[in-house]
Amino acid sequence: MTLFESIILGTVQGLTEFLPISSSGHLVLFQSILKIEQPGHEFEILVHIGTLGSVFFIFYKDILDLLLTIKSKKSINFVTMIIIGTTPTVIIGLGFKDKIAILFENVDNVGFALIFTGIILSLTFFIKIKRNDNSFIKSFFIGLCQAIAILPGISRSGMTISCALLLGLSPKDAARFSFMLAIPAISGAGLLMVLDLDSSFQVPYEIIVGGVMSSFLVGIIALKLLLGLLQKGKIYFFGFYCILIGLITILF
């Protein structure tokens, strides 16, 4: 992998992590298009860490407020919801890690997963739910959707935000919970990657920096764009895109 290719993949990651069109799926597709043979999915996790930085950058006020009021009932409930929502991802991620890694090598799997993502996103247009607050039970179901999104081609943000909207959360609350939920998920994946690294993962320092920095900077732009579209109720537009790209991937 060259520095240019790492920047391209970092840009793809930054754009697609927050726009609900599956970052993992697009990384697999672009690696196939560019004919990049990178064993495992360590590089993908590295650029995910770049977009994790984007979450901290955009939501730093929310994170700071949470830390400053950590002893309040509201903050304790929110942290508990994050823990509940993270649990399915931990169980599925650890229990099926090796089997999931194999799926990253099959482009057709990505195509079908993109179509599934598109259908879920489209439901937010056809199904309207009365707005209400988050709860422990809702957090668990949103967490299940995040766990499903471990599969390449299924969008983490698309699944969690769509699920939250379909459970009655407002667009603002759905986005906030979705991206706060991403913090432990991506951090945990990064930690596992570090623990599992061996001599087979030998990527030059500048390539890692190029991928991480491009995903971070583009991620900030994409996250702001998504938040604006969410407020306008336009997230379902991405559903049509995912279905189209999924069909193209499978057929061609």
KOLLUMZA-785117 format. One record per residue (C-alpha): x, y, z; residue number from 1. Coordinates in Angstrom, 1 decimal. Each point is the difference from the previous one (the first is absolute). Layout:
BEGIN
u|v|w|n
X|Y|Z|NUM
...
END
This chain:
BEGIN
u|v|w|n
0.0|0.0|0.0|1
1.3|3.4|-0.9|2
-0.5|3.3|1.8|3
-2.4|1.2|-2.6|4
-2.1|-3.1|0.3|5
0.0|0.3|3.8|6
-1.3|3.6|-0.3|7
-2.7|-1.2|-2.5|8
-1.1|-2.7|2.4|9
0.1|2.4|2.9|10
-2.1|2.4|-1.9|11
-2.5|-2.7|-0.9|12
-0.1|-1.0|3.7|13
-0.6|3.5|1.2|14
-2.7|0.6|-2.5|15
-1.9|-3.3|0.4|16
0.4|-0.5|3.8|17
-2.5|2.8|0.7|18
-2.0|0.0|-3.2|19
-2.1|-3.1|0.5|20
1.3|-2.0|-2.9|21
2.5|-2.4|1.7|22
3.6|1.0|0.4|23
1.2|-3.7|0.2|24
-1.9|-0.9|-3.1|25
1.4|2.9|-2.0|26
3.5|-0.7|1.2|27
-0.3|-3.6|-1.3|28
-1.4|1.3|-3.3|29
2.7|2.6|-0.4|30
2.8|-2.4|0.9|31
-1.4|-2.3|-2.7|32
-0.2|2.8|-2.5|33
3.5|1.2|0.8|34
1.3|-3.6|0.2|35
1.4|0.6|3.5|36
0.9|-3.3|1.7|37
0.1|0.8|3.7|38
-0.2|-3.1|2.1|39
-2.5|0.1|2.9|40
-1.9|3.1|0.8|41
2.4|1.8|2.3|42
0.3|3.0|-2.3|43
-3.7|0.3|0.0|44
0.0|0.2|3.8|45
2.7|2.6|-0.1|46
-2.0|2.3|-2.2|47
-3.0|-0.6|2.2|48
2.1|1.4|2.8|49
0.4|3.2|-2.1|50
-3.7|0.4|-0.3|51
-0.3|-0.6|3.8|52
2.1|3.1|0.3|53
-2.7|1.8|-2.1|54
-2.7|-1.1|2.5|55
2.1|1.5|2.9|56
0.5|3.2|-2.0|57
-3.7|0.5|-0.9|58
-1.5|-1.2|3.3|59
2.7|1.3|2.4|60
-2.6|2.3|1.8|61
-2.3|-3.0|0.6|62
2.9|-2.2|1.2|63
1.3|2.8|2.3|64
-3.5|0.6|1.4|65
-0.4|-3.7|0.6|66
3.3|-0.1|1.9|67
-0.8|3.1|2.1|68
-3.4|-1.3|1.0|69
0.9|-3.7|0.3|70
-1.5|-0.3|3.4|71
-3.4|1.3|-1.0|72
-2.9|-2.4|-0.6|73
-0.3|1.1|-3.6|74
3.6|-0.7|-0.8|75
0.0|-3.3|1.9|76
-3.0|-1.1|-2.1|77
1.7|1.1|-3.2|78
3.2|-1.9|0.8|79
-2.0|-3.1|1.0|80
-1.8|0.2|-3.4|81
3.4|0.2|-1.8|82
1.2|-3.1|2.0|83
-3.2|-1.9|-0.9|84
0.2|1.0|-3.6|85
3.7|-1.0|-0.2|86
-0.5|-3.5|1.5|87
-1.4|-1.7|-3.2|88
3.0|1.3|-2.0|89
2.4|-1.4|2.5|90
-1.6|-3.4|0.1|91
-0.3|-0.3|-3.8|92
3.3|1.7|-0.8|93
2.0|-2.3|2.3|94
-2.0|-3.2|-0.6|95
0.0|0.2|-3.8|96
3.1|2.0|-0.7|97
1.7|-2.5|-2.3|98
-3.1|-0.8|-2.0|99
-0.8|3.7|-0.5|100
3.5|0.6|-1.3|101
-0.5|-2.5|-2.8|102
-3.1|1.9|-1.2|103
2.2|3.0|-0.8|104
1.5|-2.0|-2.8|105
-3.2|-0.5|-2.0|106
-1.3|2.9|-2.0|107
-3.4|-1.7|-0.7|108
-0.6|-0.2|3.8|109
0.5|3.8|0.1|110
-2.5|0.5|-2.8|111
-2.8|-1.9|1.8|112
0.8|1.8|3.3|113
-0.2|3.4|-1.7|114
-3.4|-0.9|-1.4|115
-1.1|-1.0|3.6|116
1.3|3.3|1.3|117
-1.9|1.9|-2.7|118
-3.2|-1.7|0.9|119
0.4|0.9|3.7|120
0.8|3.6|-0.9|121
-3.1|0.2|-2.2|122
-2.2|-1.1|2.8|123
0.6|3.4|1.7|124
-2.0|1.6|-2.8|125
-2.9|-2.4|0.0|126
-0.4|-0.5|3.7|127
-0.6|2.9|2.3|128
0.1|-0.4|3.8|129
-1.1|2.4|2.7|130
3.0|1.6|1.6|131
1.0|-1.1|3.5|132
3.1|-0.4|2.1|133
2.6|-2.7|0.0|134
-0.1|-2.9|2.5|135
2.1|-3.0|1.1|136
-2.1|-2.4|-2.2|137
0.3|2.3|-3.0|138
3.8|0.4|0.6|139
0.3|-3.8|-0.1|140
-1.8|-0.2|-3.4|141
2.1|2.8|-1.4|142
3.1|-1.9|1.3|143
-1.2|-3.1|-1.9|144
-0.1|2.0|-3.2|145
3.5|1.2|0.6|146
1.1|-3.5|0.6|147
-1.5|-1.1|-3.4|148
1.9|2.8|-1.6|149
3.3|-1.8|0.8|150
-0.7|-1.8|-3.3|151
1.6|1.8|-3.1|152
-2.6|1.9|-2.0|153
-2.4|0.7|2.9|154
0.3|3.6|1.2|155
0.6|0.5|3.7|156
-1.4|3.5|0.0|157
-2.8|-0.9|-2.4|158
-1.1|-2.9|2.1|159
0.2|1.7|3.4|160
-1.5|3.3|-1.1|161
-2.8|-1.8|-1.9|162
-0.8|-2.2|2.9|163
0.0|2.9|2.4|164
-2.4|2.0|-2.3|165
-2.3|-3.0|-0.4|166
-0.1|-0.4|3.8|167
-1.1|3.6|0.3|168
3.1|2.0|0.8|169
0.3|3.5|-1.6|170
2.7|0.4|-2.7|171
2.2|2.0|2.3|172
-0.2|-2.6|2.8|173
0.4|-2.9|-2.5|174
3.2|1.5|-1.4|175
1.4|0.9|3.4|176
-0.6|-3.5|1.4|177
1.3|-1.7|-3.2|178
3.3|1.8|0.0|179
0.5|-0.2|3.7|180
-0.6|-3.7|-0.3|181
2.7|-0.1|-2.6|182
2.7|1.1|2.5|183
0.3|-3.3|2.0|184
-0.6|-2.1|-3.1|185
2.7|1.5|-2.1|186
2.4|0.4|3.0|187
-0.5|-3.7|0.9|188
0.6|-1.1|-3.6|189
3.2|2.1|-0.1|190
1.2|-1.5|3.3|191
-0.6|-3.5|-1.2|192
1.9|0.7|-3.2|193
3.0|1.2|2.0|194
0.0|-3.1|2.1|195
-0.3|-2.3|-3.0|196
2.7|1.7|-2.1|197
2.8|-2.2|-1.1|198
3.0|0.2|-2.4|199
-2.3|-0.5|-3.0|200
-1.4|3.6|0.4|201
2.8|2.1|-1.3|202
-1.4|3.3|-1.3|203
2.3|3.0|-0.3|204
-0.6|2.8|2.5|205
-0.8|2.6|-2.6|206
-2.7|-2.2|-1.6|207
-1.7|-0.4|3.4|208
0.1|3.7|0.7|209
-1.3|0.8|-3.5|210
-3.0|-2.3|0.4|211
-0.8|1.1|3.6|212
0.3|3.7|-0.7|213
-2.0|-0.1|-3.2|214
-2.8|-2.0|1.7|215
0.0|2.5|2.9|216
-0.2|3.2|-2.1|217
-2.5|-1.4|-2.5|218
-2.0|-1.5|2.9|219
-0.6|3.4|1.5|220
-1.5|1.3|-3.2|221
-2.1|-3.1|-0.5|222
-1.3|0.0|3.6|223
-1.1|3.6|-0.3|224
-1.7|-0.8|-3.3|225
-1.9|-2.9|1.5|226
-1.2|1.9|3.0|227
-1.4|2.7|-2.3|228
-1.8|-2.6|-2.2|229
-1.3|-1.8|3.1|230
-1.7|3.2|1.2|231
-1.7|0.3|-3.4|232
-1.1|-3.7|0.1|233
1.9|-0.9|-3.2|234
1.9|-3.0|1.3|235
-2.1|-2.4|-2.2|236
1.7|1.5|-3.1|237
3.1|-2.1|0.9|238
-2.2|-3.1|-0.1|239
-0.6|0.3|-3.7|240
3.8|0.4|-0.5|241
0.8|-3.1|2.0|242
-2.5|-2.1|-1.9|243
1.4|1.3|-3.3|244
3.6|-0.6|0.9|245
-0.8|-3.4|1.4|246
-1.7|-1.1|-3.2|247
2.9|1.3|-2.1|248
2.4|-1.9|2.2|249
-1.8|-3.3|-0.3|250
-0.8|0.2|-3.7|251
3.3|1.4|-1.3|252
END
